[in-house]
C-alpha cells in the first residue's frame, strides 16, 4: 500500500488549495479514504472522510463548509479542496486508509 500526498504549500488567509492523494497497492474503489492533519505541538486530528464510491462524506466541525473531500476511482486518487483557509488550518495533512498513512504534505496559512 502506498499513499502519496501532494498539493500543499504556503497560502494567504482566505485562499484555497487542493490536496491530492495518489493511492496504489490495493483496490482503491473498495475502501473509504480519509484526511487527517497534525499541527505543531498537537495531536493528529480527523479532517474528512469519504466512502468507497464517494456517496457519503463526513467532516470535522472545524472545516465543515470550507473543505470538500472527493475521489476519482478511475485515477485512484482522493482530493481535499480547501477554501477560505485560516491560519489555524496550518498543519501537515495526511491521507489515510485504515492503518496506512501517507508521508504528509505541509499546508501553511500565513500573510
Beta strands, then each sheet from edge to edge (+ up, - down):
strand 1: 2-6
strand 2: 9-11
strand 3: 17-24
strand 4: 33-38
strand 5: 45-50
strand 6: 57-59
strand 7: 67-72
strand 8: 77-82
strand 9: 91-97
strand 10: 100-101
strand 11: 105-109
sheet 1: 1+ 3- 8+ 7-
sheet 2: 2+ 11+ 9- 4+ 5- 6+
sheet 3: 2+ 11+ 9- 10+
end
